[in-house]
Amino acid sequence: MARKSKERIPEIELLRAIAFIGVVFQHAVAHYGYLPGVQLADGTLLALLVILSKFAVPVFIFITGMVLFYNYDGELVYRSFLSKRLKDIGIPFLIWSLFYMVLNHAVPGAVFGEILAAAERLVTGKSSYHLWYVFMMIQFYLLFPLFRRIVVKGAGRLRPGARPYAVAAAGAAYLGLMLLTGIISGMFTKMNIPVFTPLFTTYADRNVLYYLFYFLLGAAAGMNVPYWQRWVGRGQGIYWPVFIGMSAYFFYYLVQGFHKDDGIQISFGGVALLQPLMVIYLTSSIFVLYRVATALKAGAHPIVLRVLTGVGMLSYGAYLMHAGVLRLAYIVEGSLFAGSGAAVRTLAAAVLCLAMCCMFTWALARLPIGKWLVGVRIATRTRQPSKASGKSGATM
Protein backbone atom coordinates (compact mmCIF):
# COMPACT_ATOMS: atom_id res chain seq x y z
CA MET A 1 0.00 0.00 0.00
CA ALA A 2 1.45 3.32 -1.03
CA ARG A 3 0.92 5.99 1.59
CA LYS A 4 2.81 8.97 2.93
CA SER A 5 5.16 8.34 5.82
CA LYS A 6 3.90 10.45 8.71
CA GLU A 7 5.88 11.94 11.54
CA ARG A 8 6.00 9.68 14.57
CA ILE A 9 4.22 10.63 17.78
CA PRO A 10 7.16 10.51 20.25
CA GLU A 11 5.12 9.71 23.36
CA ILE A 12 3.60 6.60 21.80
CA GLU A 13 6.71 4.45 22.26
CA LEU A 14 7.01 5.72 25.83
CA LEU A 15 3.36 4.88 26.46
CA ARG A 16 3.84 1.44 24.93
CA ALA A 17 6.84 0.79 27.18
CA ILE A 18 4.91 1.82 30.31
CA ALA A 19 2.03 -0.46 29.32
CA PHE A 20 4.35 -3.44 28.87
CA ILE A 21 5.94 -2.77 32.26
CA GLY A 22 2.42 -2.79 33.74
CA VAL A 23 1.66 -6.18 32.15
CA VAL A 24 4.78 -7.77 33.61
CA PHE A 25 4.10 -6.47 37.10
CA GLN A 26 0.49 -7.70 36.98
CA HIS A 27 1.54 -11.21 36.05
CA ALA A 28 4.35 -11.29 38.60
CA VAL A 29 1.82 -10.34 41.30
CA ALA A 30 -0.47 -13.15 40.10
CA HIS A 31 2.31 -15.61 40.92
CA TYR A 32 3.60 -14.33 44.25
CA GLY A 33 0.33 -13.00 45.64
CA TYR A 34 -1.13 -16.50 45.92
CA LEU A 35 1.89 -18.27 47.38
CA PRO A 36 1.26 -19.90 50.79
CA GLY A 37 2.18 -17.78 53.78
CA VAL A 38 1.86 -14.35 52.15
CA GLN A 39 1.43 -11.83 54.96
CA LEU A 40 -1.08 -8.97 55.09
CA ALA A 41 1.64 -6.33 54.66
CA ASP A 42 2.89 -7.98 51.47
CA GLY A 43 -0.65 -8.54 50.23
CA THR A 44 -1.42 -4.87 50.76
CA LEU A 45 1.59 -3.74 48.74
CA LEU A 46 0.76 -6.23 45.99
CA ALA A 47 -2.85 -5.00 45.90
CA LEU A 48 -1.57 -1.46 45.32
CA LEU A 49 0.68 -2.75 42.54
CA VAL A 50 -2.22 -4.57 40.90
CA ILE A 51 -4.42 -1.46 40.95
CA LEU A 52 -1.71 0.82 39.60
CA SER A 53 -0.86 -1.55 36.73
CA LYS A 54 -4.42 -2.31 35.60
CA PHE A 55 -4.11 0.30 32.87
CA ALA A 56 -1.89 -1.94 30.72
CA VAL A 57 -4.38 -3.62 28.36
CA PRO A 58 -6.65 -0.57 27.81
CA VAL A 59 -3.58 1.58 27.12
CA PHE A 60 -2.32 -0.93 24.56
CA ILE A 61 -5.74 -0.91 22.87
CA PHE A 62 -5.83 2.89 22.94
CA ILE A 63 -2.38 3.02 21.32
CA THR A 64 -3.53 0.67 18.55
CA GLY A 65 -6.57 2.81 17.78
CA MET A 66 -4.55 6.03 17.86
CA VAL A 67 -1.76 4.74 15.63
CA LEU A 68 -4.09 3.16 13.07
CA PHE A 69 -6.32 6.22 12.70
CA TYR A 70 -3.31 8.54 12.67
CA ASN A 71 -1.43 6.61 10.00
CA TYR A 72 -4.33 5.52 7.80
CA ASP A 73 -6.19 8.76 7.19
CA GLY A 74 -6.22 8.41 3.40
CA GLU A 75 -6.96 5.56 1.04
CA LEU A 76 -6.91 2.14 2.68
CA VAL A 77 -6.16 -0.95 0.60
CA TYR A 78 -7.55 -3.66 2.83
CA ARG A 79 -5.60 -6.53 1.31
CA SER A 80 -2.23 -4.80 1.76
CA PHE A 81 -3.15 -3.56 5.22
CA LEU A 82 -4.27 -6.99 6.39
CA SER A 83 -1.29 -8.75 4.83
CA LYS A 84 1.14 -6.49 6.67
CA ARG A 85 -0.64 -6.81 10.00
CA LEU A 86 -0.97 -10.57 9.81
CA LYS A 87 2.74 -10.86 9.00
CA ASP A 88 3.79 -8.49 11.78
CA ILE A 89 1.30 -9.67 14.39
CA GLY A 90 -0.23 -12.97 13.32
CA ILE A 91 2.83 -15.05 12.46
CA PRO A 92 4.75 -14.27 15.69
CA PHE A 93 1.52 -14.93 17.61
CA LEU A 94 1.10 -18.37 16.03
CA ILE A 95 4.76 -19.27 16.59
CA TRP A 96 4.63 -18.34 20.27
CA SER A 97 1.19 -19.90 20.68
CA LEU A 98 2.68 -23.16 19.38
CA PHE A 99 5.61 -22.76 21.78
CA TYR A 100 3.31 -22.36 24.78
CA MET A 101 1.07 -25.16 23.64
CA VAL A 102 4.04 -27.52 23.74
CA LEU A 103 5.23 -26.00 27.02
CA ASN A 104 1.90 -25.97 28.85
CA HIS A 105 -0.12 -28.78 27.30
CA ALA A 106 0.32 -32.37 26.30
CA VAL A 107 1.20 -32.87 22.64
CA PRO A 108 -2.04 -33.92 20.92
CA GLY A 109 -2.32 -37.44 19.65
CA ALA A 110 -3.65 -38.60 16.31
CA VAL A 111 -7.24 -38.43 17.56
CA PHE A 112 -9.32 -35.87 15.65
CA GLY A 113 -10.83 -34.41 18.81
CA GLU A 114 -7.40 -33.77 20.32
CA ILE A 115 -6.12 -32.19 17.13
CA LEU A 116 -9.19 -29.94 16.95
CA ALA A 117 -8.79 -28.87 20.58
CA ALA A 118 -5.10 -28.14 19.99
CA ALA A 119 -5.92 -26.07 16.88
CA GLU A 120 -8.47 -24.10 18.88
CA ARG A 121 -5.92 -23.35 21.60
CA LEU A 122 -3.39 -22.35 18.96
CA VAL A 123 -5.65 -19.85 17.19
CA THR A 124 -7.60 -18.36 20.13
CA GLY A 125 -4.65 -17.78 22.45
CA LYS A 126 -5.71 -20.46 24.93
CA SER A 127 -2.25 -22.00 24.96
CA SER A 128 -1.10 -19.40 27.51
CA TYR A 129 -2.86 -17.00 29.85
CA HIS A 130 -1.53 -13.84 28.19
CA LEU A 131 -2.21 -14.61 24.51
CA TRP A 132 -5.91 -13.78 24.77
CA TYR A 133 -4.94 -10.18 24.20
CA VAL A 134 -3.29 -10.84 20.83
CA PHE A 135 -6.28 -12.87 19.62
CA MET A 136 -8.50 -9.93 20.58
CA MET A 137 -6.24 -7.40 18.84
CA ILE A 138 -6.26 -9.42 15.62
CA GLN A 139 -10.03 -8.91 15.58
CA PHE A 140 -9.42 -5.14 15.62
CA TYR A 141 -7.18 -5.44 12.56
CA LEU A 142 -9.67 -7.63 10.73
CA LEU A 143 -12.50 -5.18 11.43
CA PHE A 144 -10.50 -1.97 11.13
CA PRO A 145 -11.90 -0.94 7.71
CA LEU A 146 -15.43 -1.26 9.09
CA PHE A 147 -14.62 0.68 12.26
CA ARG A 148 -12.78 3.30 10.21
CA ARG A 149 -15.68 3.77 7.82
CA ILE A 150 -18.17 4.21 10.67
CA VAL A 151 -15.97 6.54 12.73
CA VAL A 152 -14.86 8.74 9.82
CA LYS A 153 -18.41 9.09 8.47
CA GLY A 154 -19.79 9.78 11.93
CA ALA A 155 -17.14 12.40 12.68
CA GLY A 156 -17.76 14.05 9.32
CA ARG A 157 -21.40 14.64 10.19
CA LEU A 158 -20.58 16.36 13.48
CA ARG A 159 -19.33 19.83 14.19
CA PRO A 160 -15.80 19.76 15.71
CA GLY A 161 -17.17 21.05 19.01
CA ALA A 162 -19.67 18.19 19.20
CA ARG A 163 -17.16 15.39 18.68
CA PRO A 164 -15.99 15.18 22.33
CA TYR A 165 -19.63 14.71 23.32
CA ALA A 166 -19.90 11.87 20.82
CA VAL A 167 -16.89 10.21 22.47
CA ALA A 168 -18.53 10.70 25.89
CA ALA A 169 -21.75 9.17 24.54
CA ALA A 170 -19.78 6.17 23.29
CA GLY A 171 -18.30 5.84 26.77
CA ALA A 172 -21.76 5.93 28.36
CA ALA A 173 -22.97 3.26 25.92
CA TYR A 174 -19.94 1.15 26.80
CA LEU A 175 -20.75 1.45 30.51
CA GLY A 176 -24.24 0.17 29.72
CA LEU A 177 -22.77 -2.72 27.78
CA MET A 178 -20.67 -3.74 30.77
CA LEU A 179 -23.87 -3.97 32.83
CA LEU A 180 -25.39 -6.34 30.27
CA THR A 181 -22.56 -8.83 29.70
CA GLY A 182 -24.21 -11.50 31.85
CA ILE A 183 -27.56 -11.13 30.07
CA ILE A 184 -25.87 -11.18 26.66
CA SER A 185 -23.98 -14.34 27.57
CA GLY A 186 -27.22 -16.05 28.59
CA MET A 187 -28.95 -15.01 25.36
CA PHE A 188 -26.20 -16.39 23.14
CA THR A 189 -26.06 -19.59 25.18
CA LYS A 190 -29.74 -20.18 24.46
CA MET A 191 -29.40 -19.31 20.76
CA ASN A 192 -26.30 -21.52 20.36
CA ILE A 193 -25.04 -19.87 17.17
CA PRO A 194 -21.77 -21.38 15.88
CA VAL A 195 -18.78 -19.02 16.23
CA PHE A 196 -20.86 -16.17 17.73
CA THR A 197 -22.04 -17.97 20.87
CA PRO A 198 -18.47 -18.87 21.98
CA LEU A 199 -17.42 -15.24 21.42
CA PHE A 200 -19.98 -14.11 24.02
CA THR A 201 -19.55 -17.05 26.40
CA THR A 202 -16.33 -19.10 26.39
CA TYR A 203 -14.29 -16.34 24.75
CA ALA A 204 -16.11 -13.30 26.09
CA ASP A 205 -12.90 -12.14 27.78
CA ARG A 206 -11.35 -11.66 24.32
CA ASN A 207 -14.35 -10.40 22.36
CA VAL A 208 -13.40 -7.22 20.51
CA LEU A 209 -16.81 -5.67 21.26
CA TYR A 210 -16.07 -5.65 25.00
CA TYR A 211 -12.96 -3.49 24.52
CA LEU A 212 -14.16 -1.30 21.67
CA PHE A 213 -14.44 1.96 23.59
CA TYR A 214 -10.71 2.14 24.34
CA PHE A 215 -10.03 1.65 20.64
CA LEU A 216 -12.52 4.39 19.72
CA LEU A 217 -10.92 6.74 22.23
CA GLY A 218 -7.60 6.06 20.50
CA ALA A 219 -9.28 6.69 17.16
CA ALA A 220 -10.50 10.10 18.34
CA ALA A 221 -6.97 10.93 19.49
CA GLY A 222 -5.34 9.73 16.27
CA MET A 223 -7.69 11.70 14.01
CA ASN A 224 -6.66 14.99 15.63
CA VAL A 225 -3.48 14.59 17.65
CA PRO A 226 -2.93 18.30 18.52
CA TYR A 227 -6.51 18.59 19.79
CA TRP A 228 -6.12 15.41 21.83
CA GLN A 229 -2.88 16.67 23.36
CA ARG A 230 -4.53 19.97 24.32
CA TRP A 231 -7.44 18.01 25.79
CA VAL A 232 -5.07 15.94 27.90
CA GLY A 233 -3.33 19.09 29.11
CA ARG A 234 -6.49 20.98 30.00
CA GLY A 235 -8.43 18.10 31.53
CA GLN A 236 -6.06 17.31 34.40
CA GLY A 237 -8.42 18.80 36.96
CA ILE A 238 -10.94 16.11 36.01
CA TYR A 239 -9.09 12.89 35.25
CA TRP A 240 -6.41 13.09 37.99
CA PRO A 241 -8.97 13.28 40.86
CA VAL A 242 -11.00 10.46 39.24
CA PHE A 243 -7.89 8.31 38.87
CA ILE A 244 -6.65 8.93 42.42
CA GLY A 245 -10.08 8.53 43.99
CA MET A 246 -10.89 5.30 42.18
CA SER A 247 -7.41 3.92 42.84
CA ALA A 248 -8.10 4.45 46.54
CA TYR A 249 -11.53 2.85 46.24
CA PHE A 250 -10.30 -0.29 44.46
CA PHE A 251 -7.33 -0.56 46.82
CA TYR A 252 -9.65 -0.46 49.82
CA TYR A 253 -12.02 -2.91 48.12
CA LEU A 254 -9.23 -5.43 47.57
CA VAL A 255 -7.64 -5.13 51.00
CA GLN A 256 -10.87 -5.37 52.97
CA GLY A 257 -11.61 -8.56 51.01
CA PHE A 258 -8.46 -10.17 52.42
CA HIS A 259 -10.16 -10.64 55.81
CA LYS A 260 -12.05 -13.94 55.91
CA ASP A 261 -13.71 -15.80 58.78
CA ASP A 262 -10.83 -18.27 58.88
CA GLY A 263 -8.08 -15.63 58.71
CA ILE A 264 -6.26 -13.71 55.98
CA GLN A 265 -6.71 -14.86 52.40
CA ILE A 266 -5.04 -12.85 49.63
CA SER A 267 -7.14 -12.45 46.50
CA PHE A 268 -7.12 -10.00 43.60
CA GLY A 269 -10.21 -11.25 41.78
CA GLY A 270 -12.38 -8.22 42.40
CA VAL A 271 -10.82 -5.95 39.81
CA ALA A 272 -11.71 -7.64 36.52
CA LEU A 273 -11.56 -5.40 33.45
CA LEU A 274 -15.12 -5.92 32.22
CA GLN A 275 -17.15 -4.08 34.86
CA PRO A 276 -18.63 -0.55 34.86
CA LEU A 277 -16.61 1.06 37.64
CA MET A 278 -13.41 -0.37 36.22
CA VAL A 279 -14.26 1.23 32.86
CA ILE A 280 -14.31 4.68 34.51
CA TYR A 281 -11.05 3.97 36.29
CA LEU A 282 -9.30 2.60 33.20
CA THR A 283 -10.47 5.48 31.02
CA SER A 284 -9.03 7.97 33.52
CA SER A 285 -5.82 5.93 33.58
CA ILE A 286 -5.41 6.34 29.81
CA PHE A 287 -5.45 10.12 30.24
CA VAL A 288 -3.09 9.91 33.22
CA LEU A 289 -0.59 7.66 31.45
CA TYR A 290 -0.65 9.78 28.31
CA ARG A 291 0.05 12.81 30.46
CA VAL A 292 2.92 10.96 32.16
CA ALA A 293 4.35 9.96 28.77
CA THR A 294 4.11 13.57 27.60
CA ALA A 295 5.91 14.78 30.73
CA LEU A 296 8.63 12.18 30.23
CA LYS A 297 9.09 13.23 26.62
CA ALA A 298 9.51 16.84 27.72
CA GLY A 299 11.66 16.47 30.80
CA ALA A 300 13.16 13.00 31.29
CA HIS A 301 16.89 12.35 31.02
CA PRO A 302 17.94 11.32 27.48
CA ILE A 303 19.11 7.93 28.76
CA VAL A 304 15.71 7.26 30.32
CA LEU A 305 14.00 8.25 27.08
CA ARG A 306 16.29 6.04 25.05
CA VAL A 307 15.69 3.03 27.30
CA LEU A 308 11.91 3.48 27.35
CA THR A 309 11.79 4.05 23.59
CA GLY A 310 13.76 0.83 23.12
CA VAL A 311 11.41 -1.07 25.41
CA GLY A 312 8.46 0.31 23.47
CA MET A 313 9.93 -0.76 20.15
CA LEU A 314 10.56 -4.29 21.46
CA SER A 315 7.32 -4.55 23.42
CA TYR A 316 5.40 -6.90 21.10
CA GLY A 317 8.02 -9.63 21.04
CA ALA A 318 8.70 -9.06 24.73
CA TYR A 319 4.99 -9.42 25.45
CA LEU A 320 4.77 -12.69 23.55
CA MET A 321 7.67 -14.25 25.43
CA HIS A 322 7.21 -12.73 28.88
CA ALA A 323 5.04 -15.53 30.30
CA GLY A 324 7.81 -18.02 29.61
CA VAL A 325 10.59 -15.67 30.70
CA LEU A 326 8.78 -15.08 34.00
CA ARG A 327 9.34 -18.76 34.82
CA LEU A 328 13.05 -18.23 34.37
CA ALA A 329 12.87 -15.06 36.47
CA TYR A 330 11.20 -17.01 39.29
CA ILE A 331 14.15 -19.42 39.35
CA VAL A 332 16.77 -16.67 39.34
CA GLU A 333 14.88 -14.63 41.92
CA GLY A 334 14.42 -17.71 44.12
CA SER A 335 18.16 -18.20 44.33
CA LEU A 336 18.72 -14.56 45.32
CA PHE A 337 15.72 -13.53 47.43
CA ALA A 338 14.24 -16.79 48.74
CA GLY A 339 14.01 -15.47 52.31
CA SER A 340 12.42 -12.15 51.41
CA GLY A 341 8.77 -11.16 51.52
CA ALA A 342 6.39 -11.61 48.60
CA ALA A 343 6.48 -7.92 47.65
CA VAL A 344 10.29 -7.86 47.33
CA ARG A 345 10.27 -11.11 45.37
CA THR A 346 7.58 -9.80 43.04
CA LEU A 347 9.53 -6.64 42.28
CA ALA A 348 12.74 -8.61 41.75
CA ALA A 349 11.09 -11.11 39.40
CA ALA A 350 9.35 -8.38 37.42
CA VAL A 351 12.57 -6.38 36.93
CA LEU A 352 14.48 -9.52 35.94
CA CYS A 353 11.73 -10.47 33.50
CA LEU A 354 11.67 -7.01 31.92
CA ALA A 355 15.43 -7.03 31.42
CA MET A 356 15.55 -10.55 30.00
CA CYS A 357 12.55 -10.03 27.70
CA CYS A 358 14.10 -6.94 26.17
CA MET A 359 17.48 -8.63 25.81
CA PHE A 360 16.02 -11.80 24.23
CA THR A 361 13.72 -9.83 21.92
CA TRP A 362 16.60 -7.62 20.81
CA ALA A 363 18.72 -10.71 20.06
CA LEU A 364 15.94 -12.43 18.12
CA ALA A 365 15.15 -9.23 16.21
CA ARG A 366 18.68 -9.21 14.83
CA LEU A 367 18.19 -12.59 13.18
CA PRO A 368 17.16 -12.75 9.51
CA ILE A 369 13.83 -14.22 10.66
CA GLY A 370 13.45 -11.74 13.51
CA LYS A 371 10.34 -10.18 11.98
CA TRP A 372 8.60 -13.57 12.06
CA LEU A 373 9.61 -14.26 15.65
CA VAL A 374 9.11 -10.96 17.45
CA GLY A 375 7.40 -8.64 14.96
CA VAL A 376 10.42 -6.38 14.48
CA ARG A 377 13.66 -6.61 12.53
CA ILE A 378 16.76 -4.78 13.73
CA ALA A 379 19.33 -4.37 10.98
CA THR A 380 22.83 -5.47 11.98
CA ARG A 381 25.68 -3.04 11.44
CA THR A 382 27.90 -3.45 8.41
CA ARG A 383 31.24 -1.93 7.51
CA GLN A 384 29.42 0.94 5.84
CA PRO A 385 26.77 2.07 8.30
CA SER A 386 23.37 2.73 6.81
CA LYS A 387 20.86 5.32 7.94
CA ALA A 388 18.22 2.59 8.09
CA SER A 389 17.21 1.40 11.50
CA GLY A 390 14.82 -1.23 12.74
CA LYS A 391 11.22 -0.12 13.15
CA SER A 392 8.55 -1.94 15.00
CA GLY A 393 6.13 -3.51 12.59
CA ALA A 394 3.86 -4.64 15.36
CA THR A 395 1.37 -2.27 16.90
CA MET A 396 0.45 -3.28 20.43
JOSULGI-V136033 format. One record per residue. N is the residue number from 0. PSI is psi as a letter, one per 30 degrees, with the letter a starting at -180 (* if undefined). Layout:
n:N psi:PSI
n:N psi:PSI
This chain:
n:0 psi:k
n:1 psi:k
n:2 psi:l
n:3 psi:k
n:4 psi:k
n:5 psi:l
n:6 psi:k
n:7 psi:l
n:8 psi:j
n:9 psi:e
n:10 psi:f
n:11 psi:e
n:12 psi:e
n:13 psi:e
n:14 psi:e
n:15 psi:e
n:16 psi:e
n:17 psi:e
n:18 psi:e
n:19 psi:e
n:20 psi:e
n:21 psi:e
n:22 psi:e
n:23 psi:e
n:24 psi:e
n:25 psi:e
n:26 psi:f
n:27 psi:e
n:28 psi:e
n:29 psi:f
n:30 psi:e
n:31 psi:f
n:32 psi:f
n:33 psi:g
n:34 psi:k
n:35 psi:k
n:36 psi:g
n:37 psi:k
n:38 psi:l
n:39 psi:e
n:40 psi:e
n:41 psi:e
n:42 psi:e
n:43 psi:e
n:44 psi:e
n:45 psi:e
n:46 psi:e
n:47 psi:e
n:48 psi:e
n:49 psi:e
n:50 psi:e
n:51 psi:f
n:52 psi:g
n:53 psi:f
n:54 psi:f
n:55 psi:e
n:56 psi:e
n:57 psi:e
n:58 psi:e
n:59 psi:e
n:60 psi:e
n:61 psi:e
n:62 psi:e
n:63 psi:e
n:64 psi:e
n:65 psi:e
n:66 psi:e
n:67 psi:e
n:68 psi:f
n:69 psi:e
n:70 psi:e
n:71 psi:i
n:72 psi:g
n:73 psi:b
n:74 psi:k
n:75 psi:j
n:76 psi:j
n:77 psi:e
n:78 psi:e
n:79 psi:e
n:80 psi:e
n:81 psi:e
n:82 psi:e
n:83 psi:e
n:84 psi:e
n:85 psi:e
n:86 psi:e
n:87 psi:e
n:88 psi:e
n:89 psi:e
n:90 psi:e
n:91 psi:e
n:92 psi:e
n:93 psi:e
n:94 psi:e
n:95 psi:e
n:96 psi:e
n:97 psi:e
n:98 psi:e
n:99 psi:f
n:100 psi:e
n:101 psi:e
n:102 psi:e
n:103 psi:f
n:104 psi:l
n:105 psi:k
n:106 psi:k
n:107 psi:k
n:108 psi:a
n:109 psi:g
n:110 psi:k
n:111 psi:e
n:112 psi:e
n:113 psi:e
n:114 psi:e
n:115 psi:e
n:116 psi:e
n:117 psi:e
n:118 psi:e
n:119 psi:e
n:120 psi:e
n:121 psi:e
n:122 psi:e
n:123 psi:f
n:124 psi:g
n:125 psi:f
n:126 psi:f
n:127 psi:l
n:128 psi:f
n:129 psi:f
n:130 psi:f
n:131 psi:e
n:132 psi:e
n:133 psi:e
n:134 psi:e
n:135 psi:e
n:136 psi:e
n:137 psi:e
n:138 psi:e
n:139 psi:e
n:140 psi:e
n:141 psi:e
n:142 psi:g
n:143 psi:e
n:144 psi:e
n:145 psi:e
n:146 psi:e
n:147 psi:e
n:148 psi:e
n:149 psi:e
n:150 psi:e
n:151 psi:e
n:152 psi:e
n:153 psi:e
n:154 psi:e
n:155 psi:f
n:156 psi:f
n:157 psi:k
n:158 psi:k
n:159 psi:e
n:160 psi:f
n:161 psi:f
n:162 psi:e
n:163 psi:e
n:164 psi:e
n:165 psi:e
n:166 psi:e
n:167 psi:e
n:168 psi:e
n:169 psi:e
n:170 psi:e
n:171 psi:e
n:172 psi:e
n:173 psi:e
n:174 psi:e
n:175 psi:e
n:176 psi:e
n:177 psi:f
n:178 psi:f
n:179 psi:g
n:180 psi:e
n:181 psi:e
n:182 psi:e
n:183 psi:e
n:184 psi:e
n:185 psi:e
n:186 psi:e
n:187 psi:f
n:188 psi:e
n:189 psi:e
n:190 psi:e
n:191 psi:h
n:192 psi:k
n:193 psi:k
n:194 psi:e
n:195 psi:e
n:196 psi:e
n:197 psi:e
n:198 psi:f
n:199 psi:g
n:200 psi:d
n:201 psi:e
n:202 psi:g
n:203 psi:e
n:204 psi:f
n:205 psi:g
n:206 psi:k
n:207 psi:e
n:208 psi:e
n:209 psi:g
n:210 psi:g
n:211 psi:e
n:212 psi:e
n:213 psi:e
n:214 psi:e
n:215 psi:e
n:216 psi:e
n:217 psi:e
n:218 psi:e
n:219 psi:e
n:220 psi:e
n:221 psi:f
n:222 psi:f
n:223 psi:i
n:224 psi:e
n:225 psi:e
n:226 psi:e
n:227 psi:e
n:228 psi:e
n:229 psi:e
n:230 psi:e
n:231 psi:e
n:232 psi:e
n:233 psi:f
n:234 psi:g
n:235 psi:f
n:236 psi:f
n:237 psi:e
n:238 psi:f
n:239 psi:e
n:240 psi:e
n:241 psi:e
n:242 psi:e
n:243 psi:e
n:244 psi:e
n:245 psi:f
n:246 psi:e
n:247 psi:e
n:248 psi:e
n:249 psi:e
n:250 psi:e
n:251 psi:e
n:252 psi:e
n:253 psi:e
n:254 psi:e
n:255 psi:f
n:256 psi:f
n:257 psi:f
n:258 psi:j
n:259 psi:l
n:260 psi:e
n:261 psi:g
n:262 psi:a
n:263 psi:k
n:264 psi:j
n:265 psi:k
n:266 psi:k
n:267 psi:g
n:268 psi:f
n:269 psi:g
n:270 psi:h
n:271 psi:l
n:272 psi:e
n:273 psi:i
n:274 psi:k
n:275 psi:e
n:276 psi:e
n:277 psi:e
n:278 psi:e
n:279 psi:e
n:280 psi:e
n:281 psi:e
n:282 psi:e
n:283 psi:e
n:284 psi:e
n:285 psi:e
n:286 psi:e
n:287 psi:e
n:288 psi:e
n:289 psi:e
n:290 psi:e
n:291 psi:e
n:292 psi:e
n:293 psi:e
n:294 psi:e
n:295 psi:e
n:296 psi:e
n:297 psi:e
n:298 psi:f
n:299 psi:l
n:300 psi:k
n:301 psi:e
n:302 psi:e
n:303 psi:e
n:304 psi:e
n:305 psi:e
n:306 psi:e
n:307 psi:e
n:308 psi:e
n:309 psi:e
n:310 psi:e
n:311 psi:e
n:312 psi:e
n:313 psi:g
n:314 psi:e
n:315 psi:e
n:316 psi:e
n:317 psi:e
n:318 psi:e
n:319 psi:e
n:320 psi:f
n:321 psi:f
n:322 psi:e
n:323 psi:e
n:324 psi:e
n:325 psi:e
n:326 psi:e
n:327 psi:e
n:328 psi:e
n:329 psi:e
n:330 psi:e
n:331 psi:e
n:332 psi:e
n:333 psi:e
n:334 psi:f
n:335 psi:e
n:336 psi:g
n:337 psi:e
n:338 psi:g
n:339 psi:l
n:340 psi:l
n:341 psi:e
n:342 psi:e
n:343 psi:e
n:344 psi:e
n:345 psi:e
n:346 psi:e
n:347 psi:e
n:348 psi:e
n:349 psi:e
n:350 psi:e
n:351 psi:e
n:352 psi:e
n:353 psi:e
n:354 psi:e
n:355 psi:e
n:356 psi:e
n:357 psi:e
n:358 psi:e
n:359 psi:e
n:360 psi:e
n:361 psi:e
n:362 psi:e
n:363 psi:e
n:364 psi:f
n:365 psi:f
n:366 psi:l
n:367 psi:f
n:368 psi:g
n:369 psi:e
n:370 psi:e
n:371 psi:f
n:372 psi:e
n:373 psi:g
n:374 psi:g
n:375 psi:k
n:376 psi:k
n:377 psi:j
n:378 psi:k
n:379 psi:l
n:380 psi:k
n:381 psi:a
n:382 psi:f
n:383 psi:j
n:384 psi:k
n:385 psi:l
n:386 psi:f
n:387 psi:k
n:388 psi:l
n:389 psi:k
n:390 psi:k
n:391 psi:k
n:392 psi:f
n:393 psi:k
n:394 psi:j
n:395 psi:*
